[in-house]
Amino acid sequence: MSYDDLRPWDRQPRETEKAYAAFKAYLDMSADGGERNLSELARRLSKSRQLLTGWKSRHHWGDRCLAWDKTVMEAERKAAIKERKKMVKRHIGVAMALQSKAVEALKHADVDEAGLKDIVTMIVQGVKIERLTRDAAEQEQTGEKLGSADLLAKVLEKVWKTQDEEAADNEQH
């Protein structure tokens, strides 16, 4: 690898193997949810804090860690977006399958009034889930940031709220 191809977290020119090994250990301290701490690193590596402080300064560990953290966060963000897109497709697929099953049941069955009510409920719920999932995904694309769990919670909250409102309306009539 040429010097031009070096990433900040790679071993740098004039950085010894020992200094680089210490840097990697320092870099990894945040991977397990902890904070980067020279005193703790000195204890773990059985090195003096003064030696590590010198290496940290000389080899710009702070800037290199920041570059690493940004790269990791960007990769995690991209993975989360990809997973959210899969989830939205999956939710829409489920909603459309629910609608399709209900329509098929209407076509092929002699249904009594109670069965018809269940089929209509399936269609209505399938349409609601699809619409709400598409709306939530569109809101996210326009700037409203939601995680997968938040998106699902928002969709289900709207479905349940609508069901409660419909139940209240039915009780009044």
C-alpha positions as CSV (number, residue, x, y, z in Angstrom):
1,M,0.0,0.0,0.0
2,S,1.4,3.4,-1.0
3,Y,1.4,6.4,1.3
4,D,-1.3,7.9,-0.8
5,D,-3.5,4.9,-0.1
6,L,-3.1,5.0,3.7
7,R,-6.2,5.5,5.6
8,P,-5.9,7.4,8.9
9,W,-6.4,4.2,11.0
10,D,-3.7,2.3,9.0
11,R,-0.1,2.2,10.3
12,Q,1.5,5.5,9.5
13,P,5.0,6.3,8.2
14,R,7.5,6.2,11.1
15,E,5.0,4.6,13.4
16,T,6.6,1.6,15.1
17,E,4.8,-1.8,15.4
18,K,4.4,-1.3,19.2
19,A,3.0,2.2,18.8
20,Y,0.6,1.0,16.1
21,A,-0.5,-2.0,18.2
22,A,-1.2,0.5,21.1
23,F,-3.1,2.7,18.7
24,K,-5.3,-0.2,17.5
25,A,-6.0,-1.1,21.1
26,Y,-6.9,2.5,21.9
27,L,-9.1,2.6,18.8
28,D,-10.9,-0.6,19.8
29,M,-11.7,0.7,23.3
30,S,-14.9,2.3,22.1
31,A,-16.0,-0.8,20.2
32,D,-17.2,-2.6,23.3
33,G,-19.2,0.5,24.4
34,G,-16.4,2.0,26.5
35,E,-14.6,5.2,26.2
36,R,-11.0,5.6,25.0
37,N,-8.9,6.3,28.0
38,L,-5.1,6.4,28.1
39,S,-4.9,5.4,31.8
40,E,-6.9,2.3,31.2
41,L,-4.9,1.5,28.0
42,A,-1.7,1.9,30.0
43,R,-3.0,-0.6,32.5
44,R,-4.2,-3.1,29.8
45,L,-0.9,-2.9,27.8
46,S,1.4,-2.6,30.8
47,K,2.9,0.5,29.3
48,S,3.5,3.9,31.0
49,R,0.8,6.5,30.5
50,Q,3.6,8.9,29.6
51,L,4.8,6.7,26.7
52,L,1.2,6.4,25.4
53,T,0.7,10.1,25.7
54,G,3.7,10.7,23.5
55,W,2.6,8.2,20.9
56,K,-0.9,9.7,20.9
57,S,0.5,13.2,20.3
58,R,3.2,12.2,17.8
59,H,0.9,9.9,15.7
60,H,-2.3,12.0,15.9
61,W,-4.4,9.3,17.5
62,G,-7.3,11.8,18.2
63,D,-7.7,12.7,14.5
64,R,-7.3,9.2,13.4
65,C,-9.9,7.9,15.9
66,L,-12.3,10.6,14.7
67,A,-11.8,9.6,11.1
68,W,-12.4,5.9,12.1
69,D,-15.5,6.8,14.1
70,K,-17.0,8.8,11.2
71,T,-16.3,5.9,8.8
72,V,-17.9,3.4,11.1
73,M,-20.9,5.6,11.7
74,E,-21.4,6.2,8.0
75,A,-21.2,2.4,7.3
76,E,-23.8,1.8,10.1
77,R,-26.0,4.5,8.7
78,K,-25.9,3.0,5.2
79,A,-26.7,-0.5,6.7
80,A,-29.6,0.9,8.6
81,I,-31.0,2.6,5.5
82,K,-30.7,-0.6,3.6
83,E,-32.4,-2.6,6.4
84,R,-35.2,0.0,6.6
85,K,-35.8,-0.3,2.9
86,K,-36.1,-4.1,3.2
87,M,-38.5,-3.7,6.1
88,V,-40.7,-1.2,4.2
89,K,-40.8,-3.6,1.2
90,R,-41.6,-6.5,3.5
91,H,-44.4,-4.6,5.3
92,I,-45.9,-3.5,2.0
93,G,-45.7,-7.1,0.8
94,V,-47.5,-8.4,3.9
95,A,-50.2,-5.7,3.5
96,M,-50.7,-6.5,-0.2
97,A,-50.8,-10.2,0.5
98,L,-53.4,-9.6,3.2
99,Q,-55.5,-7.6,0.7
100,S,-55.1,-10.3,-2.0
101,K,-56.2,-13.1,0.4
102,A,-59.2,-11.1,1.4
103,V,-60.2,-10.4,-2.3
104,E,-59.7,-14.1,-3.1
105,A,-61.9,-15.1,-0.2
106,L,-64.6,-12.8,-1.5
107,K,-64.4,-14.3,-5.0
108,H,-64.4,-18.0,-4.0
109,A,-66.5,-18.3,-0.9
110,D,-70.1,-18.4,0.0
111,V,-69.7,-16.1,3.0
112,D,-72.2,-15.2,5.6
113,E,-72.5,-11.7,7.0
114,A,-70.0,-12.4,9.8
115,G,-67.4,-13.9,7.4
116,L,-67.9,-11.0,5.0
117,K,-67.2,-8.6,7.9
118,D,-64.0,-10.4,8.6
119,I,-62.9,-10.2,4.9
120,V,-63.7,-6.5,4.7
121,T,-61.7,-6.0,7.9
122,M,-58.8,-7.8,6.3
123,I,-59.0,-5.6,3.2
124,V,-59.3,-2.4,5.2
125,Q,-56.4,-3.3,7.6
126,G,-54.2,-4.4,4.6
127,V,-54.9,-1.1,2.9
128,K,-54.2,0.9,6.0
129,I,-50.9,-0.9,6.7
130,E,-49.8,-0.5,3.2
131,R,-50.7,3.2,3.1
132,L,-49.2,4.0,6.5
133,T,-46.0,2.1,5.7
134,R,-45.7,4.0,2.4
135,D,-46.4,7.3,4.1
136,A,-43.9,6.7,6.8
137,A,-41.2,5.7,4.3
138,E,-42.0,8.8,2.3
139,Q,-41.7,11.0,5.4
140,E,-38.4,9.5,6.1
141,Q,-37.2,10.3,2.6
142,T,-38.3,13.9,3.0
143,G,-36.3,14.3,6.2
144,E,-38.2,12.8,9.1
145,K,-35.8,10.2,10.6
146,L,-37.3,7.0,12.0
147,G,-35.6,3.8,13.0
148,S,-37.1,0.5,12.0
149,A,-38.8,0.0,15.4
150,D,-40.0,3.6,15.4
151,L,-41.4,3.2,11.9
152,L,-43.3,0.0,12.9
153,A,-44.5,1.5,16.1
154,K,-45.8,4.5,14.2
155,V,-47.6,2.4,11.6
156,L,-49.2,0.1,14.3
157,E,-50.1,3.1,16.5
158,K,-52.1,4.6,13.6
159,V,-53.8,1.3,12.8
160,W,-54.8,0.8,16.4
161,K,-55.9,4.4,16.8
162,T,-58.1,4.0,13.7
163,Q,-59.5,0.7,15.0
164,D,-60.3,2.3,18.3
165,E,-62.1,5.2,16.6
166,E,-64.1,2.8,14.4
167,A,-65.0,0.7,17.4
168,A,-66.2,3.8,19.2
169,D,-68.2,4.9,16.2
170,N,-69.8,1.4,15.9
171,E,-70.8,1.6,19.6
172,Q,-72.5,4.9,19.1
173,H,-74.6,3.6,16.2
